Amino acid sequence: MNLVARFFGFKAKRHIDRYHIATVTHPEELELVDELPLEIRFVLSRRPERHVMFADLLVRGFGIAIRTVDRTPEAVLKSIDNISRHSQHNTIIPWLPNLLKQGALPVFTEPDLVHAEKAGVNLNSDARLIMEHRFDFKKIVLVDLHNRGVSADEQALMREVNEDLYPFAIDYIINRVLFDNAHTRTEVAQSIIKALLIVGPIAHGLEQYASGIGKLFAASADDILAETAELFALHGSGFSWKSLAKRGWILVPVFALATWGVLSVDSLIEHGQIALAGAVFGLSAVALSLTTAIQSIGMYHKSYRSQQVENKLPQETRGLWKLAFIQDFSNPARLGLFLGAFAAPIAAATVFAGFPQIVHNGWVLALLGSVESIVAGLTVIAAVRLNRYVFRRKIRLLIG
């Protein structure tokens, strides 16, 4: 068991808070506008008189730096998880964005507070901790290069500068927290996806000696692992194994139908229905995880309905299904798996029809069976880069 856990990375990792800094240290750099960090250009554009103040700081031996968090501090993620589990029915939308953006505290009922206290959790303290750290994700700081100390006036200037920056960085910050929270909740799921690396060679060997069995392995191995990833992700979000098991009864007939579909692929190929064979293979390869993905939206809808009854949602809140979709897909990996599930039949049908000579190649089958996992990985990368791009574009437009 330890060997398996070590291979797939199931062991819990100790996280260290990480950030990076871009620093301006010479007065001459303020004149190189195109090379200045965007955040500094922005606060200078808001109040041009700061140019003289910043130049004076640099002359006196300070550096002016942009400190950007690469990963949400572990204490913040823990507080988010505590509030989500003990008060908000395993959800983070809309209370977390509202807390970060408007300072609006989540609604805690007396039973929430009592239940959390029994578990050693203080919900009000957790909410305050998140609030206290909300400025830390992207901020302008003074670097005391000569260790002479920072005066009260200089500290006040930095607070004023960051108050100007924060409203325009808030969307970036919210997405950073949502992504990191999702990453924490799906770490085991991400580890399971690593197992897909062994599917290709096994599927290829089986297909060469027992045509059809290789297809079954290529389709079902990915889907079972992706399904396990889905279940671990939901459990990581706070849903109990018992509640997940109640919804698991539908997975048995779905798996049986998917198995029948894969075993029908060779027959469809023999009858010349190559594209249909590919579509059936692709759909069979995502049947389990797609079913659970759809179920998970329903579970979040039930959570929001409970919050509505408890008056925990803003009065103007409408469209609980919309909230459920946003909650489920606030995790880019989950969104990617869902998109990949729809892309898999199309991709398989296209490849089968375009390259019929490789429909028995186990490596190709494993690749087609893993389309949803591949799309999930690409979605995560795209989401992080898009968040960074949107923030920088917004600042550039404001600077003019």
C-alpha positions, 0 to 999 in steps of 0.5 A: 500500500505504501508503495502504491501511495508513493508511486501515485503521490497520495501522501499528503504534501506539506505546503510552503507559502510561495511568492515572487517579487519584482523590484525597482531599486534605482530612480532612473528606472522610473523614467523607463516607463515601458519597463516598469512593472504594470502595478507601479505604472498603474499607481503612478497614473492614479496619482502622478505626484507619487512619482516624486515620492517614489524617486525620493524613496529610491534615492534614500536606499529603498526598493519598491517591489511588487509582491505576488503570491504564487500560491494562497497561504495554507492558513487561508486555504484551511480557513476557507475549507473550515467555513465551507464544510461547517457552515456553507454546505461545502460551497464557496460561491458566492460567499468567498468572492463577496468576502474578498470583494466587499468584506461581507461576512458569511452568514453563520447560524448558531448551530453552525457555530456550535457544530464548528466549535465541537470540531475545534473550529472558530468560524468568525476567526477563520473569516477574519483571517481571510479578510486580514490576508486579502491584501497579501496576494498582490501588493506593493511593498517597500524593500529596506535595502540598507536595514535602516527601518521603515517610518510610519509615514512610509508605511502609510504611503504603502497602505494608500498605494495598495488601497488604490491597487486592490480594487483593480486586482480583486478579480485576479485575487479571487481567481487565484484563491478559487484555483488554489482552493480547487487544487487543494481539494483535488490533489488525490484526484490529480495523483490518480490521473498519473496512473494513466501513463501505464494504460498505453503500453498495456492497451497496446499489448492486449489489442495485438493479441485480443482485439477488442479487449485492448479497446475495453481496457483503454476505455475503462481504465481511464474512465474508472480512474477519472471516476475515482478522481471525481469522487475524491474531488467531491469528498475533498469538497466536504461530501461524505462517502456515505452521500456519494455512495447513495448516488453511486447506484447508477454507476453500475448500469452505466458501466455495464452499458459502457462495456457493451458499447466498447465491445460493439466497436469491432463489430461496427468497424467490420460493418464499415461504420468507422466514425460511429465506432469511434463515437461509441468508443469515445462516449464509453470512455467517459460514461462513468465520469460524465455521469458523476459530473452531472450528479455533482451539479445536482449535489451542489444545487441541493447545497444551495437550496439548503443555504437558501432555506437557512437565509445564507444567500444574499437576498437578491440571489436567483438561479440556484442551478447557475450557482451550482454550475459556477461552484462545480466549474470554479475548479478548472480541472473539473471544468476541463474534465466536463469539456473533455467528456464532450470532446472525447466522442468527437475526437475518437470519431474523427480519428477513427474516420480519418485514420482507420488503419490505426483503430487497433493501435493500443497507444492511440486507443489509450490516447483517445480514452484519455481525452478528458484528462488531457483537456482537463490538464490544458484547461488548468494551464489555460485558466491560470494564464488567462487570469494573469492576462486579464489582470494585466490587460485591465491594468494596461487599459486603465493606464491608457 
